[in-house]
Structure formats: C-alpha cells, structure tokens
Amino acid sequence: MKNENLSNSNDENKDIKSSASNENGSQKLTKKQEIINLIKFVLFSASAGIIQVVAFTLLNEFVFTFEKGNDYGWSYFIALVLSVLWNFTFNRKFTFKSANNIPIAMALVFAYYCVFTPLSIWWGNALTSISWNEYLVLILTMIINMATEFLWTRFVVYRNSINTAKSNKNSSNKINNDNNSLQENNGKINRETQSTTKANTTENTTQNTIENTTKNTTKK
C-alpha cells in the first residue's frame, strides 16, 4: 500500500512538471480574439494617424513648401516616424500583448518600413507632382500602411508571441505554485520513505527476535 502511495506521489510530480512546461507553449487565438485584436489595431492606428496628419499638416504648411515639387516626402517621412513610434509601442503592449524581445520586434518592424517608406515616398512625390492633393495622397497611403502593417505584425513580428506577456505572468505564478506543490509532494515522499524504512526495520527486528527465540527454545 505504501509503495502505491509513493508511485502516486511520483506521478503527481510528473504531472506538475508537465503542466508547468505546457504553460510556455504558444496560444492559438479564437476567431473572436482575432477580431478583437484587429479592432484594437485599427483604433491605435487611427490614433497614430491623427498624430501623423497633425505633424504632416504643420510641416507641410509652416516648414516645407512645394516650390521644388518634391518636398512632400520630407513632411511625410517625419510624420510617419512619429506615428510609427506611437503605433508600435501601444499595439505591442495592448493589442498583441507580446513578451517578444523588443529589439527583435523593432528590427522586424524596421524591415517592413525599409520597404514601405521609400515606396510610399516615391508614389507620394509622383502623385503630388501631377497635381494630386497632398492630403488625399496621405490618407490613401495611411490606409495602405495600416492594412499591410497589420498583416506584417500579426503574421511575422508577433506570430508566436501573442498574449505571451499575460501568459508569462500567469505562468510565473503557476510555476511558483507548482514548485510549492513539488516541495510538498517531495516532503510527503520522504516521510513515506522513512516510514516504510522504519516499518521494514521493525519487521526485520521482530523476525530476528522470533528466530532467536525459536533457536533458544529448540536448544532447551
């Protein structure tokens, strides 16, 4: 019976260790969670868009002029940088809730803008040079930016780390609780082992006593 208890305790320890290791796995999002993340991304992108429009307007109206025909690019570039910093910070923390390495995430976002920025500046200058309204070009570019950046951040930057910031915190608490359970189980195993050893020792002593008594009786 005591051997069965020891076996059960060992099985409990294995289950605890397995449970702790499973907490580190990536979480698969439901359709509802995906929709919620999309809505959050759009809202934060809209707030970043406000920053971009305000910055672009100030630069376009008071800093740069269109006398050279290509100054749209400078106003757009500076405004874009400001909006990207805002968007990256809030979407990482509140939309994707990622515990991913920040420099790696920033490097991946930077890689996206290494392609998008020169392309968007090119078509922005090209369209404004043929009399397209600069604010219309900006709005259309921002819509393209939001759509493509969401796909990039969702499926590349944070592909395996969505909600890991929250789950890591829960995992830490779970691991602490599991460690306490392991210690309790180990203490239980030690007590049962000591009890079993003591019982075996008592049984051997009793058996030896009986054998000695039997021998003495036989001699008499």
Order of alpha helices (4+ residues) and beta strands (2+ residues): alpha-alpha-alpha-alpha-alpha-alpha
